[in-house]
């Protein structure tokens, strides 16, 4: 194959790309997961005493699994409720088989400092996104191997300027209390994997790719698609002779499009589209959607011949989906067909592990989602582990990607430090997740006090900042304020509301739910007639095995009746049931699973029990109600019009 070769323009950026660590012909991957040395630092003296430079952490230490939240691993209540610094350490060897080594943390909560061989390697603020550093300069490159000691200090204290915020109260030396404006436990530690990977000195640093357009014939079959992309190269181009080859491979490994520019487009004829599951015109959520692989090859042209390349780096993204997103004033269109979100939100939460990533839990989650016939969820209330998005890509499950900005109030809206951090989190989240076809929308906050006057300027600024970065997705935030009080959603694309009629308001009054829901949706529609509406949370706490007739709160009967009472109001304005007049585009139950919270008189055993399933992933009666509901939604035929306005 003959390629027209163009020189790459090398450029440097302060924020490294957040490409998922992937093995290739030029890259080695090593997991550093396992048992690490661990201890509390209750007096906050570890950095002053230079624990990072010692051969072992000072006693007392214990073994701590990584990845996992540390809170529930022991029987020690002090560790469970600890607020402040903790330390991790481990030794490992690097065989010097590559010129560049990168140490990456998929996530650690919240403020993290990392030392390698006694030297500061990186710091990061935020608990849900990856960070990494080139550690080559800290290791010996003159030997065949190097011994490396990694030491990590993590502080889970939240402040008025962190996301999410928190407020520390110190009543006495043994009583510290972290007040949090959110209803989930503040798990902490190295929650996701630690990875060591290698690259060449010059390497593929970042890739961005998106579907620009799809052409359809009269039968709504895709005839062609245009994908736009850009490639960023890191390192130093001493020879000034680098070339790049971009290839799009179908599911059989056949190249269907290629290019040799670092920023250009790919044209795909007769493309197979990525489709969201769970619609009448798409596949069941237990089957897979169509994915391509993008292969980027960086090579040196100085010594290459017509038949071979001097390859410098190869990186592949195996979850490329061709699909478009478009909003009208009443519909959410994927591939120019109406899409209806239905499913259950969740938390990254499980027994013992806390928020620690676990592939067993991940796989069970998606197996249950297929059983439930759910086709969408929001990453409430923070970006999830990369692997959630990869699984959603595979099965065609739609994601609303959310920042950890939960519980913002007037205190945050007038804080430049909060706004700056919020912008940084938006950059990191979108940079990591923009190539996933499953991500259909960005949510920039959950339940802010958006009826405060200062919310208007804050969210106007945030929306204007985010929109150019949004990679073709609409933007929103999730509202708990009233329809006539909210100040910020006017600057966003879609209305997402959380409502708990019959629970937090009108408790026990199931009979009032249909009217209240109908009024709520109608009021939002009157104020914003050009924005589709989604119910992003509704739910009721339920103790499994608790029964009463007639339905009483906390019983399984009440959860059944509560959820069912909402559905008639949803259907009355559904965009797929009433394509000419409907404006309601989805419903997401709160929650998929029971999850941990702080202990309180409202949370028996420290659990929020609104799950359709228990924390151990066993179904309550309501899971069968929702399974039947979602099966019926899949039978509704949607419009196939080529010109939906």
C-alpha angles and dihedrals in degrees: 000000000000118000130191102231122212129186116253122236107226117211137169131226133195093226112058120225115265099221112161111254106260130175118235141152088287103033133070123202126201127178118222092190115130138079115341130186109258141183142160121249099205094167095045094234101125098099094043090050090045098236086167090069097049124098089234135016112258115264140295096062133153135190115266126190119234123239099037141093107258096219101087102029095093138037090243112114089197090063091044095057099029116144117193138028127357128178133219128186140174140162126226140162130244119203104214097235096128135047097230132040126189126196112208133188113199088205142329126184121262132326109008132191119185129195126188117199089345096308128109108257105170147338127208136184118207135056110232112046134070127259131183145175138203103248097181092109091058097056134066113258096181094075131065089245140015132210111225130194117198119194122185129191118194130186119195095190111128122207138189090273101045124094108264096027126225139175122223118215119191110196097169137337092282100036117070119158127191110207110208129187093216137076105235133080117270096236115186145187135067094332099174137037127298112220135188116201137170135219137171119266088263112044148160103271104177142003129194122185133167140164110258098183145341126209118214133195125224091279092053092251113146111247099177142352136200120215122191121208144170130200125206120201123206130200132038124312100209095163095044089214104105122139132186131213119196117195131179112208125196124223090279093054094254117142109241099171137010142177139179101211121100090225120027141090141283122221115209120192119212092358125197105233129225105237130192110241129236100051127114092248097043138059130284115267091247091064128071130256121223118274133182128202122234112209119193118190121191114195143165113247096195095086103020123116130206090267103042144032132222092229117210100175140353126196128176132196107200098187105067111147125187108219141124132224126207134164125209124186089273110016142059107218126200112184087353093299126108114263124201118201113221128163144076131287120226145180128243089252137129141151116292094349095068104190092344113134115248126173091211090059091043093053093045089050093057094041088056091046090056090048090050092049090231115160104182145031140173119235090240116223108344139011111293128223114292091247092066089061092046091054091046090051090052097050099034097247114157120234131202101203112216134195120227091253097124122151100015115171140177088287090066097039092066094043117101089192091058093047092049091050091046089054091049091051090050090053093049094046096047092042090055099041107030095098094058112101090203092068103091101164143012122231111199099191144004122227099337118177087258095164089073111107091233090059091076097066093038096055094038089057093044093049092049090049095048102042097074089049097045096100095224096312127123117243130224143149129222115255132214095162121097122272092249096042105049113108104184114045091078087080094054136074107239141026116240114178133184114209132172105185107168092028121047089014124033090009113206095008102119089160092066097052100086094052094043093049092047091050092047094053093044092051093052090047093052092052095043108026092166100055127080116232131226129184099227097182138016126146151124133231113251132187107213112241094019111125139178137165115236096038115268128185116276093024124114089240090057093051089051094049093041095056094042091052090064097050100072091055090049092051093050091066100025115144092218099043093044104027094173099048108014123104103170111107107178156352128219119186121221107251140015093187138013108259141193124270136167115289112266141143088264096053115062108213089355096289135129100219102196091112124125082216131036120253086263089059097251117140126251118207090266091064088069091048091055093043089057091045094053093044088057092048089056090061094060111106114226129208118274094196115148092211108046106165 
